[in-house]
Amino acid sequence: MPRYTDIRVSSVLGNSQLLDGGAMFGNAPRPLWERWAKPDALGRIALACRCMLVEWGSVKMLCETGIGAYMEPAMAERYGLMESDHRLLANLQALGVKPDEIDYVILSHLHFDHAGGLLPAHADIVQGRDDLVFPKAKFVVGREAWNRAQKPHPRDRASFIPGLSEKLEKSGRLVVIEGDSLPEFPREQLFFRFSHGHTPGHMHTVVRGPRETIIFAGDLIPGKAWVHLPITMGYDRFAEQVIDEKQDLYTVAVPEHWTLFYTHDSEVAASQVTKDSKDRYVPTNEQPTLVRHTL
C-alpha cells in the first residue's frame, strides 16, 4: 500500500436511537447533562450510530456499522430504534458506495449498537435474507473484544447479538487482530490503540495522513460531551479506568492536534481537543459532518 495516497474520510450515519440520559452520563446529575442533551418525556436522549468510511486510494474501509435495523419490533422499541430501514446502507449509497465495494469492516467491539449493521433489516430477515450485508469485506476485530463476545460477563451479555459471531466465523473473512496493525497497510499510517474501561479490548482505529491524524474514539469518548474527563457512561465497566484512558489519549491527541471521530454524538461528527482557561479538556474545531475529507 503506497504511503500517503489519497486518504479521505467520510462520516456516514447509520440508524439512530433513543437511550436513557442517566445511563449515558453515568454519575453526572440530570441538571448538568440535560444542558448537553435535551431528554424526551421518558428521559431519553437522541444518539447517532455514526460510522467512519476511509477511502485509501481504491480501498474502502468502514469503521463500524452502527446498530442497524435487525431488531424485531418489540426489541427495537425497547432500545429506542428510530428507523426501520437500514440507514447505513442508504447513506453509503448516497456517497456512491455499494455494500460489495467495502473491503474492510473494522469493529471496535461487538456490542449490538456497533455491529448490528452487519445484518440486514428485520423485514429482510423475515423474508429469509440473513447473510452479512458486506459480501466481500474482511471483518476485523481485536482478540480481546472477540474473546469477550464469545464469553460475555453477565453484566453485558445482552449487549451481544446471538449468532453474530458464528456468522462472522462462517464467512471465512474474519480477521482477529493479535497486535496493533494490519500488515497490508503501513503501520505509521494505520494502527490501533486499545482501551479497556468500557469493554475489554476496545479497538480504536487511527489513520494518519500527511496533514491530519484521525482516531475513531468509539465508546471511550462517544461524543463531545464526554470529552470532559469526569464524564463517563453507566454502561462502562470501570469509570475510573475510562477517565485514565481518556487522559492517556489526550497526552498524544492534544499536542499533535488529532481529530476525534464521534460515533454517538447526534450533532457533531468530529472535533479536536484542547484545554480551556480552567485547564479542562474541551472540544474545538467541531465538524458536524465529514465528506471525503482529505487527511
Contacts in CASP RR format, 6 or more apart in sequence:
PFRMAT RR
TARGET T0000
AUTHOR 0000-0000-0000
METHOD contacts of the structure
MODEL  1
MPRYTDIRVSSVLGNSQLLDGGAMFGNAPRPLWERWAKPDALGRIALACR
CMLVEWGSVKMLCETGIGAYMEPAMAERYGLMESDHRLLANLQALGVKPD
EIDYVILSHLHFDHAGGLLPAHADIVQGRDDLVFPKAKFVVGREAWNRAQ
KPHPRDRASFIPGLSEKLEKSGRLVVIEGDSLPEFPREQLFFRFSHGHTP
GHMHTVVRGPRETIIFAGDLIPGKAWVHLPITMGYDRFAEQVIDEKQDLY
TVAVPEHWTLFYTHDSEVAASQVTKDSKDRYVPTNEQPTLVRHTL
1 56 0 8 1.000
1 59 0 8 1.000
1 184 0 8 1.000
1 185 0 8 1.000
1 186 0 8 1.000
3 186 0 8 1.000
3 188 0 8 1.000
3 189 0 8 1.000
4 189 0 8 1.000
4 209 0 8 1.000
4 210 0 8 1.000
5 56 0 8 1.000
5 57 0 8 1.000
6 55 0 8 1.000
6 56 0 8 1.000
6 57 0 8 1.000
6 294 0 8 1.000
7 54 0 8 1.000
7 55 0 8 1.000
7 56 0 8 1.000
7 57 0 8 1.000
7 189 0 8 1.000
7 207 0 8 1.000
7 209 0 8 1.000
7 294 0 8 1.000
7 295 0 8 1.000
8 54 0 8 1.000
8 55 0 8 1.000
8 56 0 8 1.000
8 292 0 8 1.000
8 293 0 8 1.000
8 294 0 8 1.000
8 295 0 8 1.000
9 52 0 8 1.000
9 53 0 8 1.000
9 54 0 8 1.000
9 55 0 8 1.000
9 207 0 8 1.000
9 214 0 8 1.000
9 261 0 8 1.000
9 290 0 8 1.000
9 292 0 8 1.000
9 293 0 8 1.000
9 295 0 8 1.000
10 52 0 8 1.000
10 53 0 8 1.000
10 55 0 8 1.000
10 95 0 8 1.000
10 290 0 8 1.000
10 291 0 8 1.000
10 292 0 8 1.000
10 293 0 8 1.000
11 50 0 8 1.000
11 51 0 8 1.000
11 52 0 8 1.000
11 53 0 8 1.000
11 261 0 8 1.000
11 269 0 8 1.000
11 270 0 8 1.000
11 289 0 8 1.000
11 290 0 8 1.000
11 291 0 8 1.000
12 50 0 8 1.000
12 51 0 8 1.000
12 52 0 8 1.000
12 53 0 8 1.000
12 62 0 8 1.000
12 88 0 8 1.000
12 91 0 8 1.000
12 92 0 8 1.000
12 95 0 8 1.000
13 48 0 8 1.000
13 49 0 8 1.000
13 50 0 8 1.000
13 51 0 8 1.000
13 87 0 8 1.000
13 88 0 8 1.000
13 91 0 8 1.000
14 48 0 8 1.000
14 49 0 8 1.000
14 50 0 8 1.000
14 51 0 8 1.000
14 65 0 8 1.000
14 66 0 8 1.000
14 67 0 8 1.000
14 68 0 8 1.000
14 87 0 8 1.000
14 88 0 8 1.000
14 91 0 8 1.000
14 117 0 8 1.000
15 49 0 8 1.000
15 66 0 8 1.000
15 67 0 8 1.000
15 68 0 8 1.000
15 69 0 8 1.000
15 81 0 8 1.000
15 82 0 8 1.000
15 83 0 8 1.000
15 86 0 8 1.000
15 87 0 8 1.000
15 88 0 8 1.000
15 117 0 8 1.000
16 46 0 8 1.000
16 47 0 8 1.000
16 48 0 8 1.000
16 49 0 8 1.000
16 81 0 8 1.000
16 82 0 8 1.000
16 83 0 8 1.000
16 87 0 8 1.000
16 266 0 8 1.000
17 46 0 8 1.000
17 47 0 8 1.000
17 49 0 8 1.000
17 67 0 8 1.000
17 79 0 8 1.000
17 80 0 8 1.000
17 81 0 8 1.000
17 82 0 8 1.000
17 113 0 8 1.000
18 40 0 8 1.000
18 42 0 8 1.000
18 44 0 8 1.000
18 45 0 8 1.000
18 46 0 8 1.000
18 47 0 8 1.000
18 80 0 8 1.000
18 82 0 8 1.000
19 44 0 8 1.000
19 45 0 8 1.000
19 47 0 8 1.000
19 79 0 8 1.000
19 80 0 8 1.000
20 42 0 8 1.000
20 43 0 8 1.000
20 44 0 8 1.000
20 45 0 8 1.000
21 30 0 8 1.000
21 33 0 8 1.000
21 37 0 8 1.000
21 39 0 8 1.000
21 43 0 8 1.000
21 44 0 8 1.000
21 45 0 8 1.000
22 28 0 8 1.000
22 30 0 8 1.000
22 33 0 8 1.000
22 43 0 8 1.000
22 234 0 8 1.000
23 233 0 8 1.000
23 234 0 8 1.000
23 235 0 8 1.000
24 33 0 8 1.000
24 37 0 8 1.000
24 45 0 8 1.000
24 47 0 8 1.000
24 222 0 8 1.000
24 233 0 8 1.000
24 234 0 8 1.000
24 235 0 8 1.000
25 32 0 8 1.000
25 33 0 8 1.000
25 37 0 8 1.000
25 225 0 8 1.000
25 231 0 8 1.000
25 233 0 8 1.000
25 234 0 8 1.000
26 231 0 8 1.000
26 232 0 8 1.000
26 233 0 8 1.000
26 234 0 8 1.000
26 236 0 8 1.000
26 239 0 8 1.000
27 232 0 8 1.000
27 234 0 8 1.000
27 239 0 8 1.000
28 230 0 8 1.000
28 231 0 8 1.000
30 39 0 8 1.000
33 225 0 8 1.000
36 225 0 8 1.000
37 45 0 8 1.000
37 46 0 8 1.000
37 225 0 8 1.000
37 266 0 8 1.000
38 45 0 8 1.000
39 45 0 8 1.000
44 80 0 8 1.000
45 266 0 8 1.000
46 82 0 8 1.000
46 266 0 8 1.000
47 222 0 8 1.000
47 264 0 8 1.000
47 266 0 8 1.000
48 262 0 8 1.000
48 263 0 8 1.000
48 264 0 8 1.000
48 265 0 8 1.000
48 266 0 8 1.000
49 64 0 8 1.000
49 66 0 8 1.000
49 67 0 8 1.000
49 68 0 8 1.000
49 88 0 8 1.000
49 113 0 8 1.000
49 114 0 8 1.000
49 263 0 8 1.000
49 264 0 8 1.000
50 66 0 8 1.000
50 261 0 8 1.000
50 262 0 8 1.000
50 263 0 8 1.000
50 264 0 8 1.000
50 265 0 8 1.000
50 269 0 8 1.000
51 62 0 8 1.000
51 63 0 8 1.000
51 64 0 8 1.000
51 65 0 8 1.000
51 66 0 8 1.000
51 88 0 8 1.000
51 263 0 8 1.000
52 62 0 8 1.000
52 63 0 8 1.000
52 64 0 8 1.000
52 205 0 8 1.000
52 214 0 8 1.000
52 216 0 8 1.000
52 261 0 8 1.000
53 60 0 8 1.000
53 61 0 8 1.000
53 62 0 8 1.000
53 63 0 8 1.000
53 92 0 8 1.000
53 95 0 8 1.000
53 97 0 8 1.000
54 60 0 8 1.000
54 61 0 8 1.000
54 62 0 8 1.000
54 63 0 8 1.000
54 205 0 8 1.000
54 207 0 8 1.000
55 61 0 8 1.000
55 292 0 8 1.000
56 185 0 8 1.000
59 103 0 8 1.000
59 104 0 8 1.000
60 97 0 8 1.000
60 101 0 8 1.000
60 102 0 8 1.000
60 103 0 8 1.000
60 104 0 8 1.000
61 102 0 8 1.000
61 103 0 8 1.000
61 104 0 8 1.000
61 105 0 8 1.000
61 106 0 8 1.000
62 92 0 8 1.000
62 102 0 8 1.000
62 104 0 8 1.000
62 105 0 8 1.000
62 106 0 8 1.000
62 134 0 8 1.000
62 137 0 8 1.000
63 106 0 8 1.000
63 108 0 8 1.000
63 205 0 8 1.000
63 216 0 8 1.000
63 261 0 8 1.000
64 105 0 8 1.000
64 106 0 8 1.000
64 107 0 8 1.000
64 108 0 8 1.000
64 114 0 8 1.000
64 115 0 8 1.000
64 216 0 8 1.000
64 218 0 8 1.000
64 263 0 8 1.000
65 88 0 8 1.000
65 105 0 8 1.000
65 107 0 8 1.000
65 114 0 8 1.000
65 115 0 8 1.000
65 116 0 8 1.000
65 117 0 8 1.000
65 118 0 8 1.000
66 88 0 8 1.000
66 113 0 8 1.000
66 114 0 8 1.000
66 115 0 8 1.000
66 116 0 8 1.000
66 117 0 8 1.000
66 263 0 8 1.000
67 79 0 8 1.000
67 81 0 8 1.000
67 112 0 8 1.000
67 113 0 8 1.000
67 114 0 8 1.000
67 116 0 8 1.000
67 117 0 8 1.000
68 81 0 8 1.000
68 86 0 8 1.000
68 87 0 8 1.000
68 88 0 8 1.000
68 116 0 8 1.000
68 117 0 8 1.000
68 119 0 8 1.000
68 121 0 8 1.000
69 76 0 8 1.000
69 81 0 8 1.000
69 83 0 8 1.000
69 84 0 8 1.000
69 85 0 8 1.000
69 86 0 8 1.000
69 87 0 8 1.000
69 117 0 8 1.000
69 121 0 8 1.000
69 122 0 8 1.000
70 116 0 8 1.000
70 117 0 8 1.000
70 119 0 8 1.000
70 120 0 8 1.000
70 121 0 8 1.000
70 122 0 8 1.000
70 125 0 8 1.000
70 161 0 8 1.000
71 79 0 8 1.000
71 81 0 8 1.000
71 122 0 8 1.000
72 122 0 8 1.000
73 122 0 8 1.000
76 84 0 8 1.000
76 122 0 8 1.000
84 121 0 8 1.000
84 122 0 8 1.000
84 123 0 8 1.000
85 121 0 8 1.000
86 117 0 8 1.000
86 120 0 8 1.000
86 121 0 8 1.000
86 133 0 8 1.000
88 117 0 8 1.000
89 99 0 8 1.000
89 133 0 8 1.000
92 98 0 8 1.000
92 99 0 8 1.000
92 102 0 8 1.000
95 291 0 8 1.000
95 292 0 8 1.000
99 133 0 8 1.000
99 134 0 8 1.000
99 135 0 8 1.000
100 134 0 8 1.000
100 135 0 8 1.000
100 136 0 8 1.000
101 136 0 8 1.000
102 134 0 8 1.000
102 136 0 8 1.000
102 137 0 8 1.000
103 136 0 8 1.000
103 137 0 8 1.000
103 138 0 8 1.000
104 137 0 8 1.000
104 138 0 8 1.000
104 140 0 8 1.000
104 182 0 8 1.000
105 118 0 8 1.000
105 134 0 8 1.000
105 137 0 8 1.000
105 138 0 8 1.000
105 139 0 8 1.000
105 140 0 8 1.000
106 140 0 8 1.000
106 141 0 8 1.000
106 203 0 8 1.000
106 205 0 8 1.000
106 216 0 8 1.000
107 114 0 8 1.000
107 115 0 8 1.000
107 139 0 8 1.000
107 140 0 8 1.000
107 141 0 8 1.000
107 145 0 8 1.000
107 203 0 8 1.000
108 114 0 8 1.000
108 145 0 8 1.000
108 202 0 8 1.000
108 203 0 8 1.000
108 204 0 8 1.000
108 205 0 8 1.000
108 216 0 8 1.000
108 218 0 8 1.000
108 219 0 8 1.000
109 115 0 8 1.000
109 141 0 8 1.000
109 145 0 8 1.000
109 148 0 8 1.000
109 149 0 8 1.000
109 198 0 8 1.000
109 199 0 8 1.000
109 201 0 8 1.000
109 202 0 8 1.000
109 203 0 8 1.000
109 219 0 8 1.000
110 141 0 8 1.000
110 145 0 8 1.000
110 146 0 8 1.000
110 148 0 8 1.000
110 149 0 8 1.000
110 160 0 8 1.000
110 161 0 8 1.000
110 164 0 8 1.000
110 165 0 8 1.000
111 156 0 8 1.000
111 159 0 8 1.000
111 160 0 8 1.000
111 199 0 8 1.000
111 219 0 8 1.000
112 159 0 8 1.000
112 160 0 8 1.000
112 161 0 8 1.000
114 218 0 8 1.000
114 219 0 8 1.000
114 263 0 8 1.000
115 161 0 8 1.000
115 164 0 8 1.000
116 161 0 8 1.000
116 164 0 8 1.000
117 133 0 8 1.000
118 132 0 8 1.000
118 133 0 8 1.000
118 134 0 8 1.000
118 139 0 8 1.000
118 164 0 8 1.000
118 167 0 8 1.000
118 168 0 8 1.000
119 125 0 8 1.000
119 130 0 8 1.000
119 132 0 8 1.000
119 133 0 8 1.000
119 161 0 8 1.000
119 164 0 8 1.000
120 129 0 8 1.000
120 130 0 8 1.000
120 131 0 8 1.000
120 133 0 8 1.000
124 130 0 8 1.000
132 139 0 8 1.000
132 167 0 8 1.000
132 168 0 8 1.000
132 171 0 8 1.000
136 173 0 8 1.000
137 173 0 8 1.000
138 173 0 8 1.000
138 174 0 8 1.000
138 175 0 8 1.000
139 168 0 8 1.000
139 171 0 8 1.000
139 173 0 8 1.000
139 174 0 8 1.000
139 175 0 8 1.000
140 175 0 8 1.000
140 177 0 8 1.000
140 182 0 8 1.000
141 168 0 8 1.000
141 174 0 8 1.000
141 175 0 8 1.000
141 176 0 8 1.000
141 177 0 8 1.000
141 203 0 8 1.000
142 176 0 8 1.000
142 177 0 8 1.000
142 178 0 8 1.000
142 192 0 8 1.000
142 201 0 8 1.000
142 203 0 8 1.000
143 176 0 8 1.000
143 177 0 8 1.000
143 178 0 8 1.000
143 179 0 8 1.000
143 201 0 8 1.000
144 194 0 8 1.000
144 196 0 8 1.000
144 200 0 8 1.000
144 201 0 8 1.000
145 199 0 8 1.000
145 200 0 8 1.000
145 201 0 8 1.000
145 202 0 8 1.000
145 203 0 8 1.000
146 165 0 8 1.000
146 176 0 8 1.000
147 200 0 8 1.000
148 156 0 8 1.000
148 199 0 8 1.000
148 200 0 8 1.000
148 201 0 8 1.000
149 160 0 8 1.000
149 164 0 8 1.000
149 165 0 8 1.000
150 165 0 8 1.000
152 159 0 8 1.000
152 160 0 8 1.000
155 237 0 8 1.000
156 199 0 8 1.000
156 237 0 8 1.000
168 174 0 8 1.000
175 182 0 8 1.000
177 192 0 8 1.000
177 203 0 8 1.000
179 192 0 8 1.000
180 187 0 8 1.000
180 191 0 8 1.000
180 192 0 8 1.000
180 193 0 8 1.000
180 194 0 8 1.000
181 187 0 8 1.000
181 190 0 8 1.000
181 191 0 8 1.000
181 192 0 8 1.000
182 190 0 8 1.000
188 208 0 8 1.000
189 207 0 8 1.000
189 208 0 8 1.000
189 209 0 8 1.000
190 205 0 8 1.000
190 206 0 8 1.000
190 207 0 8 1.000
190 208 0 8 1.000
191 206 0 8 1.000
192 203 0 8 1.000
192 204 0 8 1.000
192 205 0 8 1.000
192 206 0 8 1.000
193 203 0 8 1.000
193 204 0 8 1.000
193 206 0 8 1.000
193 215 0 8 1.000
193 249 0 8 1.000
194 201 0 8 1.000
194 202 0 8 1.000
194 203 0 8 1.000
194 204 0 8 1.000
195 201 0 8 1.000
195 202 0 8 1.000
195 204 0 8 1.000
195 220 0 8 1.000
195 242 0 8 1.000
195 245 0 8 1.000
195 249 0 8 1.000
196 202 0 8 1.000
196 237 0 8 1.000
196 238 0 8 1.000
196 241 0 8 1.000
196 245 0 8 1.000
197 220 0 8 1.000
197 236 0 8 1.000
197 237 0 8 1.000
197 238 0 8 1.000
197 241 0 8 1.000
197 242 0 8 1.000
197 245 0 8 1.000
198 219 0 8 1.000
198 220 0 8 1.000
198 233 0 8 1.000
198 235 0 8 1.000
198 236 0 8 1.000
198 237 0 8 1.000
198 242 0 8 1.000
199 219 0 8 1.000
199 237 0 8 1.000
200 237 0 8 1.000
202 218 0 8 1.000
202 219 0 8 1.000
202 220 0 8 1.000
204 215 0 8 1.000
204 216 0 8 1.000
204 217 0 8 1.000
204 218 0 8 1.000
204 220 0 8 1.000
205 215 0 8 1.000
205 216 0 8 1.000
206 213 0 8 1.000
206 214 0 8 1.000
206 215 0 8 1.000
206 216 0 8 1.000
206 258 0 8 1.000
207 213 0 8 1.000
207 214 0 8 1.000
207 215 0 8 1.000
207 295 0 8 1.000
208 295 0 8 1.000
209 295 0 8 1.000
210 295 0 8 1.000
211 294 0 8 1.000
211 295 0 8 1.000
212 257 0 8 1.000
212 259 0 8 1.000
212 295 0 8 1.000
213 256 0 8 1.000
213 257 0 8 1.000
213 258 0 8 1.000
213 259 0 8 1.000
213 295 0 8 1.000
214 258 0 8 1.000
214 259 0 8 1.000
214 260 0 8 1.000
214 261 0 8 1.000
214 270 0 8 1.000
214 295 0 8 1.000
215 249 0 8 1.000
215 253 0 8 1.000
215 258 0 8 1.000
215 259 0 8 1.000
215 260 0 8 1.000
215 261 0 8 1.000
216 261 0 8 1.000
216 263 0 8 1.000
217 223 0 8 1.000
217 260 0 8 1.000
217 261 0 8 1.000
217 262 0 8 1.000
217 263 0 8 1.000
218 261 0 8 1.000
218 262 0 8 1.000
218 263 0 8 1.000
218 264 0 8 1.000
219 233 0 8 1.000
219 235 0 8 1.000
219 236 0 8 1.000
219 263 0 8 1.000
219 264 0 8 1.000
220 242 0 8 1.000
220 245 0 8 1.000
220 246 0 8 1.000
220 249 0 8 1.000
221 227 0 8 1.000
221 246 0 8 1.000
221 249 0 8 1.000
221 260 0 8 1.000
221 262 0 8 1.000
222 233 0 8 1.000
222 262 0 8 1.000
222 263 0 8 1.000
222 264 0 8 1.000
222 265 0 8 1.000
223 262 0 8 1.000
223 263 0 8 1.000
223 264 0 8 1.000
223 265 0 8 1.000
223 268 0 8 1.000
224 262 0 8 1.000
224 265 0 8 1.000
224 268 0 8 1.000
224 271 0 8 1.000
224 283 0 8 1.000
224 286 0 8 1.000
225 231 0 8 1.000
225 265 0 8 1.000
226 232 0 8 1.000
226 233 0 8 1.000
227 246 0 8 1.000
227 260 0 8 1.000
227 271 0 8 1.000
227 273 0 8 1.000
227 281 0 8 1.000
227 282 0 8 1.000
227 283 0 8 1.000
228 280 0 8 1.000
228 281 0 8 1.000
228 282 0 8 1.000
229 243 0 8 1.000
229 246 0 8 1.000
229 247 0 8 1.000
229 280 0 8 1.000
229 281 0 8 1.000
230 243 0 8 1.000
232 239 0 8 1.000
232 242 0 8 1.000
232 243 0 8 1.000
233 242 0 8 1.000
236 242 0 8 1.000
246 281 0 8 1.000
250 273 0 8 1.000
250 281 0 8 1.000
252 258 0 8 1.000
253 260 0 8 1.000
253 272 0 8 1.000
253 273 0 8 1.000
254 273 0 8 1.000
254 274 0 8 1.000
254 275 0 8 1.000
254 281 0 8 1.000
257 272 0 8 1.000
258 272 0 8 1.000
258 273 0 8 1.000
259 270 0 8 1.000
259 271 0 8 1.000
259 272 0 8 1.000
259 285 0 8 1.000
259 287 0 8 1.000
260 270 0 8 1.000
260 271 0 8 1.000
260 272 0 8 1.000
260 273 0 8 1.000
260 283 0 8 1.000
261 269 0 8 1.000
261 270 0 8 1.000
261 290 0 8 1.000
262 268 0 8 1.000
262 269 0 8 1.000
262 270 0 8 1.000
262 271 0 8 1.000
267 288 0 8 1.000
268 283 0 8 1.000
268 286 0 8 1.000
268 287 0 8 1.000
268 288 0 8 1.000
269 287 0 8 1.000
269 288 0 8 1.000
269 289 0 8 1.000
269 290 0 8 1.000
270 286 0 8 1.000
270 287 0 8 1.000
270 290 0 8 1.000
271 283 0 8 1.000
271 284 0 8 1.000
271 285 0 8 1.000
271 286 0 8 1.000
271 287 0 8 1.000
272 283 0 8 1.000
272 284 0 8 1.000
272 285 0 8 1.000
273 281 0 8 1.000
273 282 0 8 1.000
273 283 0 8 1.000
273 284 0 8 1.000
274 281 0 8 1.000
274 282 0 8 1.000
274 284 0 8 1.000
275 281 0 8 1.000
275 282 0 8 1.000
276 282 0 8 1.000
287 293 0 8 1.000
END
